[in-house]
């Protein structure tokens, strides 16, 4: 977003009925985008913290990782997708 100088994202998929709304920043080397937000837990319905990290590994490879904060306050990795450009 031009006014805040931050990135904004909305994540939806067919595994749940909730939306994840996030805001984040790009690293100085422009290789890592870190987003934070919250969404309702599909079981309890209570809001939970989510962190997403998108990393450019090289010209043809990138990685998306998502982390959720559990009820004990500890963060766990909940998703990892590795992308490779088709040749």
N, C-alpha and C positions, 0 to 999 in steps of 0.2 A: 504494500500500500504506500503510495507516494507521501501521504501526510505523516505517517508514523515511521517510515523507513524500515518497516518490518514486513515479513512475509506472512500471509494468512492462508489457511487451508481448511477444507472440509473433507472428511473421510466418511464414506458410506460403503457398505458392502452387503451382500446377501446372507451373511452369517448372523446378522442382528438387525434390530429395528431402530437403533440409535444413530445419531450423528456425532462425530468427533470434530470439534471446532478448535483450531490451534493457531498460535501466533509464534513466530520465531525469527531467528537471525542467521545470516550467512557468515561463515568464518572469514577471517582476513584473506586467506589464500583462496577463497571462493570454492573450496572443495567439500565443505560440510555445512549442511543446513540443519539446524537443530530447532525443533518446534515443540511447544508445550501446550497442553490444553486439558480438558476434562470431558468425560462422557459418563452416562449412567451405566452402572454394572448391569449386565443382562439378567442376573439372578436376583440381586437385592434391590435394584432400582436406584441405589445410592450413587451419587457422583463419585468418580474416581479420577485420579491424576494419570495423565498419559504423556510420555515423551517420545518423540519420533526423531530419528537421526537418518538423514539421507547423505551418503558419502559417495563422491566421485573417486573411484579407485584409479582409473586410467581412462583413455579415450573411448574404450569399448566396454567398460565395466563399471557398474554402480551398485550400491547396496542400500536397502531400506530396512531399518530396524525400528521396532516399536517396543516400548517398555511401559509396564503398568505398575502402579504402587498398590501393594496389597494392604489388607486391613492391619497388618502388623507394621506398616510404614516402610517395608522393604520393597525395593524396585526389582521387578523380574522382567526378563525379555519374553515378550509374548508373540513376536513375529519377526522373521527375517526373510527378505526376498533379495536374491542376487540377480541382477540384470546383466545380460551380455548382448551386445549389438550383433544382429545377424549379418553375416558376410555374404 
